[in-house]
Amino acid sequence: MRCDVCDTKIPPGADRCPNCGYRVRHSSTATHTQATSANYPEPEVFKPKRNKKIYIPRREKSRDRSQRTKTSTFRKYIIFIVALIAVVQMASVFIGNIVSNYNSHNYTEFSGESLQEGIDNGDDDGTLQLALDYENDLKSFFSDDLLMDVDVSESYDIYEDNYSAYVNVYGTDNVISLTASINFQNQEPYLQSITLSWNNQGTIRENDINLDQAQIEKINEKFNIDIFGAIEEYKSKLKVDEDDNTRFVVSDYKDDESIYLSESYGIDGEYFIYLSLGQDIGDN
């Protein structure tokens, strides 16, 4: 028998061509099986070798883990210490600059919140005593003449050879709140601000002013101001929006005087009125 592909003579009993391996037609099962077993052995299946597991004692594992933890913690400590040193150096430079600027610009050398303590400590050229006397006079005026509950705040600064004192006296009753702020410098008053606020029945642009005439006259005389005159002059200048219920403000400055007037809509038809009159006084 010859191969149908390469025409090579096939030995009896063979089921494949010895030259090209072509399967011979009409071969028996037994012959095919024998030929396959004899000439074409079953391929060996590759089985990878399993890696041999290396046993590490638990104590060794724990020791290794502990060592890694110590190394990581130590590294963190080093980083923290380096960062802390850098922050301290930066803070030192910053504080040094502040101190340098403080000294170079001659900032306030001393300050306090109690005029009497400043006087008792000898930190006074007469300015603090003048301010304290004025404060006591205002407290009597607010409580005895205006029948108000009174509170005060005060402070002072010493800058090189300049002495400054600040006095604020607050008074309230059932209708108005009044604040008198006076600044003193080098034994003289040099700035005064009088602030008055109250609730008005309706806008002051169209309704009567809800203030006691006699009380306002006492305030005018004490501080040499004109409250009613200022209201009449500036109430027409209040800025009004379309809804007529928001805050209206007007302010003006002329010569050594300033005025600030505002009106805001409250509840039950009341309007909150705020008036501040400031003026330079003294020769400073």
C-alpha positions, 0 to 999 in steps of 0.5 A: 500500500502507498501513501495517498499524499507522498506515494511512499510505500507503507509497511503492512500493518502500519496505519500512518505513512512513515514519511509524512505521517498521513493516516492510512485509510481503512486501517483497523482499530486494533492496528491503529491502536497498536501503531499509535502506541508503538510509534506515537507515545502519549505525551508527558503532561508537564507538572510544575514542581511545587515550591517547598514551603519554608517554615518560619517559627512564629517567634521569628515572625513576631520578632521581624514584625516588631523590628519593622514596627520599631524601624517605622516608629523611629523614622516617624520620630526623626521626621517629627523632630526635624519638622519641629526644629524647622517650626521653632526656627521659623517661629524664632525668625518671625518673633524676632521680626516682630520685636525688631519692628516693634522697636524700630517703629516705637509702638505703644510702650504701655497701656492699661484699662484702669485710669485709677491704677495708672494714676496710682502707679505714676503713669500719668502726666495729668491726662489720666486724672483729667479723664477720670474727673470727666468720667465721674462728672458724666456718671453723675450727669447720666444718673442724677440729671437724666435718670439713667442706668449707667455703665463705663469703660476706660483705657489709656496708652503711653507712647513715648512722651504722649499720654492718651486716655479714653472714656466711654459712659453708657446710659439707658432708660425706657426710651433712649440709649445714650453714649458719650465717648471722650478722648484725651491727649496731653492733658486736653480733650481732643475728640468727642462723640455723642451717640443716641438711639431710640424706637420711634412710632413710624419713620422720622421723615413723616412722624413726630420724634419720640424724644423728651424735649426737656431731656434732649435739651439737657444733653444738648447743653452738656455736650454743646450739640443740637440733636433736634437740629441735626435730625431735621437737617438730615432726615430728608437725606435718608436713602429710601428703597422701593419697599420702604422697610430696610435700613436707610443711612446717611452720613456727612463730614464737614470741618471738624464735625461728623454726623451719622443718621440711620433708620431701620424698620422694626416691628409693630410700626416702630422704627429704630433710629440711630444718631451719632454726632462727633466733633473735634474739641481742644487744641490737639 
